[in-house]
Amino acid sequence: MTRILLAEDDETMRTFLARSLEKAGYKVISVAQGTDALPLLAGGGFDLLLTDIVMPGMDGIELARRATKMQPELQVMFITGFAAVAMDKTRDRPTNSKVLQKPFHLKDLVDEVDRLFVA
């Protein structure tokens, strides 16, 4: 089963995203901030890091950089309502990453994740 680590500081959004992905058949572990994700990533075993870009403490881009150093094969998908932030830091993003702009339909998210893992 594909394992997803979800890092999203908005509790309501985190809950909706996790439920939608779980209903689609994915195993989802969710955390409220990037610093909470690092110890989980150190243990390995995740196929996708799904992270908000703008979060307190450690932003999603820094989290993704550290995550892909630990797991180079890890897929990364950013979700953000701040297109300008995503565009300003494009050069800093891991090469195997995608950006999904908020607002989006939950089906769009599931479809994007499916594209990564369903042959």
Phi, psi and omega in degrees: 000135179292130181253130182241132171257118182255122176243109183212125184280340179276114186300317181296313179298316180301316181296313179298315181297314181299314180298317181297316180291323178294319177297332178278358176102010179263150173269121185239128170247128183239146178225160185271347181203160183302321181295334176284337182282329187303313180297326179291320179294327180299331178283348179074188175089003178260146179260332183217135168257116177251112188222142169292152177277312184265109178218154177291153177084280180234125180285166184295330179291317176296319177301314180297320178300313180292320181297317182285343171288322179285321183226086184302333181276356182297129173281148181229133174229125177265142171239131184205148172260003184242081183302322181298321178297315181297318182290321180297329185254018183306319181294336182275345183287147173300148184295333181266041183240157176233158176238128175247118185278129173283147357279151177217158175280145180301326177299323178298320178297311180300318178299318179295318178294317177304319180300327180287326192239344182262121182282000000 
